[in-house]
Amino acid sequence: MTKSVAALALAALLASMSASAQPADGKPQSLPITTIRVGPHPVAAEVAATPDQRTIGLMYRFSLPADHGMLFVFPQPQPLSFWMRNTYIPLSIAYIDVEGRILNVVEMPPRSDATHPSRGEALYALEMRKGWFADKGVGPGTRVTGLPPASKR
């Protein structure tokens, strides 16, 4: 496959993923909320546990209340990488391992296709408003409690 054909195939795939990620009614998704603790700090976390929920995430939102975030739950520990396409809120993401410990925290600018990888195999990813983890003094090694079990899909 030539480079131009490969580039066109990739562009078509990304376009179809973006189109399928938009909610049918054009509104942000509404997910169940659970309370977790990041170190001593309580967080009201929307739980994205299915592939469709994880794909949409916090896309199409323009605000996020204080101490609220989105918890992405995966079926098994794996290297993860997130981007910010169609996400208008600057975010920080913490990748969390199967033991509930933060692996790394990454700042993510809005509306970017740049990828932000985990530093190891993560079972969870927690997105919060940009700077939340630094403001609370938490980072790699901090324990997160109250996490739901791995997703089944």
Secondary structure by P-SEA (a helix, b strand, c coil): ccaaaaaaaaaaaaaaaaaaacccccccbbbbbbbbbcccccccccccccaaaaaacccccccccccbbbbbbcccccbbbbbbccccccbbbbbbcccccccbbbbbbccccbbbbbcccccbbbbcccccccccccccccccccccccccc
